[in-house]
Amino acid sequence: MNNKGFNWFFPIAIIALLLFFGSNFLGGDNAKSIDEDEFFRIMQSGKIQNVLIYKETEKADVFLTQAAKTEMVKKSTETNPFSVFEAPKADYTVKYGDLQLFLQKFDKVKADNVNIKTTKDYGAGKNPFTDILVSALIWIAILGLFYFLLFRRMGGGGGPGGQIFSIGKSKAKLFDEKERIQVTFKDVAGLEGAKEEVQEVVDFLKNSEKYTKLGGKIPKGVLLVGPPGTGKTLLAKAVAGEAKVPFFSLSGSDFVEMFVGVGASRVRDLFAQAKAKSPAIIFIDEIDAIGRARGKNNFSGGNDERENTLNQLLTEMDGFGTDTNVIVMAATNRADILDKALMRAGRFDRSIYVDLPELHERRQIFDVHLKKIKLSDNVDREFLAKQTPGFSGADIANVCNEAALIAARNNHESVNKQDFLDAVDRIIGGLEKKNKAIKPSEKKRVAYHEAGHATISWLVEHASPLLKVTIVPRGRSLGAAWYLPEERQLTTTEQMLDEMCATLGGRAAEQVIFNNISTGALSDLESVTKRAQAMVTIYGLSPNIGNISYYDSSGQSEYSFGKPYSEETATKIDAEIKRLIEDQYDRAVQILTENKDKLDALASKLLEKEVIFREDLEEVFGKRAWDPELTEKPVTNTIPVIKEKDEVEESEIQAPESPTQL
């Protein structure tokens, strides 16, 4: 079952290379031995350049001149391809008898022939054991290099092309008794429903007899679905820390490779390892990388490697021979594009939706992230939770970190309430740019634009009331406004129309005050158009179109080139969308015209202070008649109005994109 057994191919190949090339590297001293007479004959011909005399061994190494060596090579029938890498060797060795007589004869021959340039040197005697030791060290270094290149680099996947010998092996990181994850369910704040589901899986692995004795079977898979940053991966880490069983973690993209069959091979290898260590858990993050519905977008033709990988995953999760205690956990924020075969019971038996945290859950998340931060006494966690509606767990962690950075930047001894408010503003609206040069006329237009939003949102019943407005540039915007929408699960037609009217309040204020409009309402128009389209084509809230929805929850319309309605219906839809938007724009113009004096007062306050709050609106307009206890109501979303210079202004609330977001 162990598919990672020792591979004998490389040791055999190395031994063959040693036998074939060994003589070239370790051939030893291959110099030809000559006697004294032959030595002096060659010396008289002027072919000897140097003589290295060893007194202890009564031998001498003879080195020829370059011309003599070239002549020797031409006459030789053997060529050494590795000669260019070799150190200089003696061409001959001569064994002399008496050193004194040898030297006398050497000097006599040199004196008789003045053209001879032969020199002599003395060296220590060669030790054969030293040569053997040096050769052994050289070979150890060569074998070590071979091992590193072939077994570590190529086997371990380090460096470019390093995966060539393990490309079909799984890249999953194993967490077992040797390497435990310290995250537990105590570190996961909120997510009560999701934690309850996965805790049952952990309990099944720990006490399987409790369930099997009643006929229950271990679930094959658990799919975590939810928006980004809601804690899906953190929940999987908590399962790994609590389960005390081998935990394999990897990403869906780890199966993707350019070579054919690699993804399927890695799936087989992953499940083989998990089965060998069962009971075990496999966690695949971002499973949509390989789990996308098959045959929907394969326009390239031919075979799709991703589909082969998915087919192998389907077989391993529920096929022949899959009766093992291996649970597959996966996470994605795009469950609508997953293949139906992957989502069926028997593969992913449980689909857990991890939603954005509610008010009490946000408070728990703040409790977790504020443990390591030095706080002032005026920091109220309940207040922070109310100021961050619509934030995910990752967003809240970012708020806490940003608040600590702001406090350190301002040389505070601890992080106070204002640091957190500045952090929220920084994350939502961008960096404040007080030194940005703005023309007085543009600043006045921005002030009336933001005042128009604030006025309409305060005077209509169902619009989100204002929390804060500023005309100080932030990021790429010239102004921003913060609202506190009430918490609700369903949205009525009147509520959507009031929100559209408040969104169009900025452009309406420009029309009422300046009798012209600018490009600053681009994002407002985009948001209103999406909301009107959703009302007409998704939610069936238009009486002229009827109770019809063209929304496709299966995602198949993504690959369709046609529309689910006729051209005549399309004309009606366009006319209805335009009617809804224009009606609310006219309504906003009428409200602002009737309250023009209050609009002027609010814009003047904004120009004077640059930042105004809910209390300033109460001074101008008084309490809201239909919502006198606004501050005691829980909130869900705070999305700022952000306006780019002559270009973009974001709306208060984004239009829902699916029925599940009502």
C-alpha positions in Angstrom: 0.0 0.0 0.0 3.0 2.3 0.4 3.4 4.0 -2.9 6.4 6.0 -1.7 8.7 2.9 -1.5 12.5 3.1 -2.2 13.3 3.5 -5.9 16.3 1.4 -6.9 16.7 3.0 -10.3 18.8 5.9 -9.2 21.3 3.9 -7.0 21.9 1.4 -9.9 22.3 4.3 -12.3 24.9 6.0 -10.1 26.9 2.7 -9.7 26.9 2.3 -13.5 28.3 5.8 -13.9 31.0 5.1 -11.3 32.1 1.9 -13.1 32.1 3.6 -16.5 33.8 6.8 -15.6 35.7 5.7 -12.5 39.0 5.2 -14.3 38.9 8.7 -15.6 38.6 10.2 -12.2 40.4 7.7 -10.0 42.7 6.2 -12.4 45.6 7.1 -10.1 49.1 8.0 -11.4 49.2 6.6 -14.9 52.6 8.1 -15.8 54.9 5.8 -17.8 58.0 4.6 -15.9 61.4 5.1 -17.6 65.0 4.5 -16.5 67.8 7.0 -16.1 69.2 6.5 -19.6 65.8 7.1 -21.2 65.4 10.2 -19.0 68.6 11.8 -20.0 68.0 10.9 -23.7 64.7 12.8 -23.6 66.3 15.6 -21.6 69.0 16.0 -24.3 66.3 16.4 -26.9 64.9 19.4 -25.0 61.5 18.0 -24.3 61.6 18.0 -20.5 60.4 21.2 -18.8 60.7 20.3 -15.1 61.8 17.4 -12.8 60.2 17.0 -9.4 62.6 15.0 -7.2 61.3 13.0 -4.2 64.2 12.2 -1.9 62.4 9.7 0.3 61.1 7.5 -2.4 64.1 7.8 -4.8 61.7 8.7 -7.6 61.2 11.8 -9.7 58.2 13.1 -11.8 59.0 14.2 -15.3 56.9 17.0 -16.9 57.3 17.5 -20.6 57.2 20.8 -22.5 53.9 21.9 -24.1 55.2 21.1 -27.6 56.2 17.6 -26.5 52.8 17.0 -24.8 51.0 18.0 -28.0 53.2 15.6 -30.0 52.4 12.8 -27.5 48.6 13.4 -27.8 48.7 13.3 -31.6 50.5 10.0 -31.5 48.2 8.5 -28.8 45.2 6.6 -30.0 43.3 7.0 -26.7 41.5 10.3 -25.8 40.2 11.2 -22.4 37.1 13.4 -22.6 37.7 14.5 -19.0 41.3 15.7 -19.5 40.2 19.3 -19.5 39.0 18.9 -16.0 42.0 17.1 -14.6 44.9 18.7 -12.7 48.4 18.6 -14.3 50.0 15.1 -14.0 53.5 13.9 -14.5 54.2 12.5 -18.0 56.9 10.1 -16.8 58.4 8.8 -13.6 62.0 7.9 -13.3 63.6 5.8 -10.5 67.1 6.9 -9.8 69.7 5.1 -7.7 72.1 7.5 -5.9 70.6 11.0 -5.7 74.1 12.7 -5.8 75.2 10.9 -8.9 71.8 11.6 -10.6 72.2 15.3 -9.8 75.7 15.4 -11.1 74.7 13.8 -14.4 71.7 16.2 -14.6 74.0 19.2 -14.2 76.5 17.9 -16.7 73.9 17.3 -19.4 72.5 20.7 -18.9 75.9 22.3 -19.0 76.8 20.5 -22.2 73.6 21.7 -23.9 73.0 25.4 -23.2 69.6 25.3 -25.0 68.1 23.0 -22.5 65.8 24.9 -20.1 64.9 22.0 -17.9 64.5 22.9 -14.2 64.5 20.7 -11.1 62.5 21.0 -7.8 62.2 18.9 -4.7 59.0 17.6 -3.2 57.8 15.5 -0.2 57.3 11.8 -0.9 53.8 10.8 -1.9 51.8 8.8 0.6 49.4 6.3 -1.1 47.0 6.4 1.8 46.6 10.1 1.4 45.7 9.6 -2.3 43.1 7.0 -1.3 41.6 9.3 1.4 41.4 12.3 -1.0 39.8 10.1 -3.7 37.3 8.8 -1.1 36.3 12.3 0.0 35.8 13.4 -3.6 33.5 10.5 -4.3 31.6 11.1 -1.1 31.0 14.7 -2.2 29.9 13.5 -5.7 27.4 11.0 -4.2 26.1 13.6 -1.8 25.5 16.0 -4.7 23.7 13.2 -6.6 21.5 12.5 -3.6 20.6 16.1 -3.1 19.7 16.7 -6.7 17.8 13.4 -7.4 16.2 12.6 -4.0 15.8 15.8 -2.1 15.4 18.5 -4.8 13.5 16.5 -7.3 11.8 14.3 -4.8 10.8 17.1 -2.5 9.7 19.6 -5.0 12.2 22.3 -4.2 13.1 24.7 -7.0 12.0 25.0 -10.7 11.4 21.6 -12.2 12.0 20.0 -8.8 8.8 18.0 -8.9 9.7 15.9 -11.9 10.1 12.7 -9.8 7.2 13.3 -7.4 4.8 15.2 -9.6 2.0 12.7 -8.9 2.4 12.8 -5.1 0.0 14.6 -2.9 1.0 18.1 -1.6 -1.2 17.8 1.5 0.4 18.9 4.8 -0.1 16.3 7.5 -0.9 17.3 11.1 -0.7 14.3 13.5 0.6 13.6 17.0 4.0 14.9 16.0 2.7 18.3 14.8 -0.5 19.4 16.6 -2.6 22.4 15.7 -3.2 24.6 18.8 -6.5 26.1 17.6 -9.6 24.8 19.3 -13.3 25.6 19.3 -12.7 28.1 22.1 -10.7 30.2 19.6 -13.7 30.3 17.2 -16.1 33.0 18.3 -19.7 33.1 17.1 -20.6 30.5 14.4 -22.7 28.5 17.0 -24.6 26.5 14.4 -21.6 25.7 12.3 -19.6 24.7 15.4 -22.4 22.4 16.6 -22.4 20.6 13.2 -18.6 20.1 13.1 -18.4 19.2 16.8 -20.6 16.2 16.0 -18.1 15.1 13.4 -15.3 15.4 15.9 -17.3 13.4 18.4 -18.0 10.7 15.8 -14.3 10.3 15.3 -13.6 10.1 19.0 -16.6 8.0 20.0 -17.7 6.2 16.9 -19.3 3.3 18.8 -21.8 5.7 20.3 -23.3 6.2 16.8 -22.5 2.9 15.1 -24.2 0.8 17.7 -27.5 2.5 16.7 -26.8 1.9 13.0 -25.4 5.3 12.1 -22.6 5.8 9.6 -19.8 8.2 9.6 -20.5 11.2 7.2 -18.4 11.2 4.1 -18.0 14.9 3.7 -18.7 18.3 5.3 -18.9 21.4 3.0 -18.4 24.8 4.6 -20.0 27.6 2.5 -20.0 31.3 3.2 -18.7 34.7 2.2 -14.9 35.4 2.4 -13.5 36.0 5.9 -16.3 34.4 7.9 -14.1 31.8 9.5 -14.4 28.7 7.3 -10.7 27.8 7.4 -10.5 28.8 11.0 -13.3 26.3 11.8 -11.4 23.6 9.9 -8.3 24.4 12.0 -10.4 24.0 15.2 -11.6 20.6 14.0 -7.9 19.6 13.4 -7.0 20.8 16.9 -10.0 19.0 18.6 -10.2 15.8 16.7 -6.8 14.4 17.7 -6.7 12.4 14.5 -4.4 12.8 11.4 -5.4 15.9 9.5 -4.4 16.4 5.9 -4.7 20.1 4.7 -4.3 21.4 1.2 -5.8 23.7 -1.3 -7.9 22.9 -4.4 -5.3 24.4 -6.6 -2.7 21.9 -5.4 -4.3 19.3 -7.6 -4.0 21.5 -10.7 -1.0 20.9 -12.9 -0.2 21.3 -16.6 0.7 17.6 -17.0 -2.0 15.1 -18.0 -3.1 12.8 -15.2 -1.3 14.6 -12.4 -4.4 15.8 -10.6 -6.0 12.4 -10.5 -2.8 10.9 -9.3 -2.5 13.3 -6.5 -6.1 12.6 -5.4 -5.3 8.8 -5.3 -2.1 9.4 -3.4 -3.9 11.7 -0.9 -6.7 9.2 -0.1 -4.1 6.4 0.0 -2.2 8.2 2.8 -5.4 9.1 4.6 -6.7 5.5 4.5 -3.4 4.2 5.9 -3.8 6.6 8.9 -7.6 6.3 9.3 -9.5 7.5 11.0 -8.4 10.8 9.4 -9.7 14.1 8.1 -8.9 15.6 4.7 -9.5 19.4 4.4 -9.6 20.9 0.9 -9.7 24.7 0.9 -11.2 26.5 -2.1 -12.5 23.3 -3.5 -14.2 25.2 -6.4 -10.8 25.1 -8.1 -11.4 21.5 -9.0 -15.1 21.0 -8.2 -16.6 23.3 -10.8 -19.6 21.7 -12.7 -18.4 19.6 -15.6 -19.1 20.3 -19.2 -20.3 23.8 -18.6 -17.4 25.9 -19.7 -15.2 23.6 -21.7 -15.1 25.7 -24.9 -11.5 24.7 -25.7 -12.5 21.2 -26.8 -10.6 18.0 -26.0 -10.0 16.6 -22.6 -10.1 18.7 -19.5 -7.6 17.8 -16.9 -9.7 19.5 -14.1 -12.6 17.2 -14.9 -10.4 14.1 -14.7 -9.3 15.3 -11.2 -12.9 15.8 -10.2 -13.9 12.4 -11.5 -11.2 10.8 -9.4 -12.3 12.8 -6.3 -15.9 11.6 -6.8 -14.7 8.0 -7.0 -12.6 8.2 -3.9 -15.3 9.9 -1.9 -18.0 7.4 -2.7 -17.2 4.5 -5.0 -16.1 0.9 -4.7 -13.8 0.2 -1.8 -14.4 3.5 0.0 -15.7 2.0 3.3 -13.0 3.7 5.5 -13.1 6.3 8.3 -11.9 9.2 6.2 -13.9 12.4 6.4 -13.5 15.1 3.7 -14.0 18.7 4.8 -14.0 21.4 2.1 -14.5 25.2 2.1 -15.7 27.5 -0.7 -17.6 30.8 -1.2 -18.9 29.7 -4.6 -21.1 26.7 -3.9 -23.4 27.6 -6.7 -20.8 26.5 -9.3 -20.0 23.1 -7.8 -20.8 20.0 -9.6 -24.1 18.3 -8.5 -22.5 14.9 -8.2 -20.1 16.4 -5.7 -22.9 17.9 -3.6 -25.1 14.8 -3.4 -25.6 12.8 -0.2 -23.0 10.1 0.2 -20.2 12.5 -0.8 -20.8 15.9 1.0 -23.5 14.8 3.3 -23.6 18.1 5.1 -23.5 21.6 3.8 -22.9 24.1 6.5 -23.5 27.8 5.7 -21.1 30.1 7.6 -22.9 33.5 7.4 -21.7 37.0 8.4 -21.8 37.3 12.2 -24.8 38.9 14.0 -24.5 41.6 16.7 -23.8 39.2 19.6 -21.5 37.1 17.5 -19.5 40.2 16.6 -19.1 41.0 20.3 -17.7 37.5 20.9 -15.3 38.0 18.0 -14.1 41.2 19.5 -13.5 39.4 22.8 -11.2 37.0 21.0 -9.2 39.6 19.1 -8.9 42.2 21.9 -7.2 39.8 24.3 -3.7 40.7 23.0 -4.4 44.5 22.8 -3.8 46.9 25.6 -7.2 48.7 25.9 -8.3 51.9 27.6 -11.1 51.9 30.1 -13.5 53.7 27.7 -13.6 50.9 25.2 -17.0 49.2 25.1 -17.2 45.9 23.2 -20.9 46.2 22.7 -20.4 49.7 21.1 -17.7 48.3 18.8 -20.0 45.5 17.7 -22.8 48.0 16.9 -20.3 50.1 14.9 -19.2 47.2 12.7 -22.3 45.7 11.2 -21.8 43.6 8.1 -18.2 43.0 9.1 -16.8 39.4 8.8 -14.5 37.9 11.4 -11.5 38.8 9.2 -12.7 42.4 9.0 -13.0 42.6 12.7 -9.5 41.3 13.2 -8.3 43.9 10.8 -10.2 46.6 12.7 -8.5 45.6 16.0 -5.1 45.5 14.3 -5.6 48.9 12.5 -6.8 50.5 15.8 -3.6 49.3 17.5 -1.5 50.7 14.7 -3.3 54.1 14.8 -2.8 54.3 18.6 0.9 53.6 18.2 1.1 56.2 15.4 -0.5 58.8 17.8 1.8 57.8 20.7 -1.1 56.6 22.9 -0.3 54.5 25.9 -3.3 52.3 25.1 -5.9 51.8 22.4 -9.0 54.0 23.1 -12.5 54.3 21.6 -11.5 57.0 19.1 -8.8 54.8 17.7 -11.3 52.1 16.9 -13.6 54.6 15.3 -10.7 55.9 13.2 -9.9 52.3 12.2 -13.4 51.7 11.0 -13.4 54.9 9.0 -10.0 54.0 7.6 -11.1 50.5 6.5 -14.4 51.5 5.0 -13.6 54.9 3.5 -9.9 54.8 3.0 -7.1 57.0 4.2 -8.1 60.5 5.1 -6.4 63.2 2.9 -6.9 66.6 4.5 -4.2 68.2 2.3 -5.9 67.3 -0.9 -6.6 70.5 -2.9 -10.2 71.0 -3.9 -11.8 74.0 -5.6 -14.3 75.9 -3.4 -17.0 75.3 -6.0 -16.4 71.6 -6.0 -16.3 71.5 -2.2 -19.7 73.2 -2.1 -21.2 70.8 -4.6 -19.8 67.8 -2.6 -21.3 69.3 0.6 -24.8 69.7 -1.0 -24.5 66.2 -2.6 -23.8 64.6 0.8 -26.4 66.8 2.5 -29.0 65.6 -0.1 -28.3 62.0 0.9 -28.5 62.7 4.6 -31.8 64.8 4.2 -33.6 62.1 2.2 -32.4 59.3 4.5 -33.7 61.2 7.5 -37.1 62.2 6.1 -38.3 59.0 4.5 -39.5 56.2 6.7 -37.6 53.1 5.5 -34.3 54.5 4.4 -31.2 53.9 6.6 -30.7 56.9 9.0 -27.5 58.8 9.0 -24.7 58.2 11.4 -21.9 60.4 10.1 -21.1 62.6 7.1 -17.8 64.0 6.0 -16.5 66.0 3.1 -12.9 65.3 4.0 -11.4 63.4 1.1 -10.7 59.7 1.8 -8.8 57.5 -0.6 -10.1 58.3 -4.0 -13.4 59.8 -2.8 -14.3 63.5 -2.0 -16.9 62.7 0.6 -18.4 59.8 2.5 -21.4 59.0 4.7 -22.1 56.3 7.2 -25.5 54.8 7.8 -27.0 52.3 10.3 -29.6 50.1 8.5 -31.9 48.3 10.8 -31.6 44.5 11.2 -34.2 42.7 9.0 -34.4 39.4 7.2 -37.0 40.4 4.6 -37.3 43.6 2.5 -40.5 45.0 1.3 -41.2 47.0 -1.8 -41.6 50.2 0.1 -38.3 49.7 1.9 -36.4 49.2 -1.4 -38.1 52.3 -3.0 -37.2 54.5 0.0 -33.6 53.3 -0.2 -33.5 54.0 -3.9 -34.9 57.5 -3.2 -32.2 58.2 -0.6 -29.5 56.9 -3.0 -30.6 59.4 -5.6 -30.7 62.3 -3.0 -27.2 63.4 -3.9 -27.9 64.0 -7.6 -31.4 65.5 -6.7 -29.7 68.0 -4.4 -27.4 69.1 -7.2 -30.4 69.6 -9.4 -32.4 71.6 -6.8 -29.5 73.9 -5.7 -27.3 74.3 -8.8 -30.0 73.5 -11.5 -27.5 71.1 -13.1 -25.9 67.8 -12.4 -22.4 66.4 -12.3 -20.6 63.0 -12.8 -20.3 62.5 -9.1 -23.4 60.3 -8.9 -22.0 57.5 -11.1 -21.9 54.9 -8.3 -25.3 56.0 -7.1 -26.8 55.4 -10.5 -25.1 52.0 -10.7 -26.4 50.9 -7.4 -30.0 52.2 -8.1 -30.0 50.5 -11.5 -28.9 47.1 -10.0 -31.6 47.5 -7.3 -34.3 48.2 -9.8 -33.2 45.3 -12.0 -33.4 43.0 -9.0 -36.9 44.3 -8.1 -38.1 43.6 -11.6 -36.3 40.5 -12.8 -35.5 38.7 -9.6 -37.9 39.4 -6.8 -41.1 40.0 -8.8 -41.8 43.3 -7.1 -43.0 45.1 -10.2 -46.8 45.1 -10.9 -46.3 45.7 -14.6 -44.1 42.6 -15.1 -45.8 40.4 -12.5 -44.8 37.7 -10.1 -42.0 36.4 -12.3 -38.3 35.8 -11.5 -35.6 35.2 -14.0 -33.0 34.4 -11.4 -31.2 31.0 -11.9 -29.8 29.7 -8.6 -28.2 26.7 -10.4 -25.7 29.0 -12.2 -26.4 27.4 -15.6 -27.4 30.7 -17.1 -23.8 31.8 -16.7 -22.9 29.8 -19.8 -26.0 30.6 -21.8 -25.9 33.1 -24.6 -29.6 33.7 -24.7 -32.1 35.4 -22.4 -34.9 33.6 -20.5 -37.5 36.1 -21.9 -38.5 37.4 -25.3 -37.6 40.7 -26.8 -41.0 42.1 -26.1 -40.6 41.3 -22.4 -37.1 42.8 -22.5 -38.6 46.1 -23.7 -41.1 46.0 -20.9 -38.4 45.3 -18.3 -36.3 48.2 -19.5 -39.3 50.5 -19.4 -40.2 49.4 -15.9 -36.6 49.8 -14.6 -36.5 53.3 -16.0 -39.9 54.1 -14.5 -38.9 53.0 -11.0 -35.7 55.0 -11.0 -37.3 58.2 -12.5 -40.2 58.0 -10.0 -37.8 57.9 -7.1 -35.7 60.7 -8.5 -38.7 63.0 -8.9 -39.7 62.1 -5.4 -36.3 63.0 -4.1 -36.4 66.4 -6.0 -39.8 67.1 -4.5 -38.7 66.3 -0.9 -35.6 68.5 -1.2 -37.5 71.3 -2.8 -40.0 71.3 0.1 -37.1 71.3 2.6 -34.6 73.5 0.8 -34.0 75.7 3.8 -33.1 72.7 5.9 -30.9 71.4 3.1 -29.1 74.7 3.0 -28.6 74.7 6.8 -27.2 71.2 6.8 -24.9 71.9 3.9 -23.6 75.0 5.7 -22.9 73.0 8.8 -21.0 70.5 6.6 -18.9 73.2 5.0 -18.2 74.7 8.3 -17.3 71.5 10.3 -16.4 69.2 7.4 -17.7 66.3 9.6 -21.3 66.2 11.1 -23.1 63.5 13.1 -26.6 62.4 13.8 -26.9 65.1 16.5 -26.4 67.8 13.9 -29.3 66.5 11.8 -31.5 66.4 14.9 -30.8 70.1 15.4 -31.9 70.8 11.8 -34.8 68.3 11.3 -35.7 67.3 14.8 -36.3 63.6 15.9 -37.4 61.1 13.3 -41.2 60.8 13.7 -41.3 57.1 13.0 -38.1 56.0 14.7 -37.6 57.9 17.9 -35.5 55.1 19.6 -33.1 54.5 16.8 -30.0 54.0 19.0 -31.6 51.0 20.8 -32.2 49.0 17.6 -29.6 46.4 16.5 -28.0 47.0 13.1 -26.5 44.8 10.4 -24.8 46.8 7.6 -22.8 50.0 7.6 -21.7 50.8 4.1 -20.5 54.3 3.4 -21.4 56.6 0.6 -18.1 57.3 -1.1 -17.8 59.8 -3.9 -14.9 60.0 -6.3 -13.9 63.4 -7.7 -16.4 64.1 -10.5 -16.8 60.5 -11.0 -17.8 57.9 -8.4 -20.1 57.9 -5.3 -21.0 54.5 -3.7 -24.5 53.9 -2.5 -25.6 53.4 1.0 -26.7 49.7 0.5 -25.7 47.4 -2.3 -28.5 45.8 -4.2 -29.0 42.1 -3.2 -27.7 39.8 -5.9 -29.7 36.6 -5.0 -33.0 35.7 -3.2 -30.9 34.3 -0.3 -29.7 37.8 0.5 -33.1 39.3 1.0 
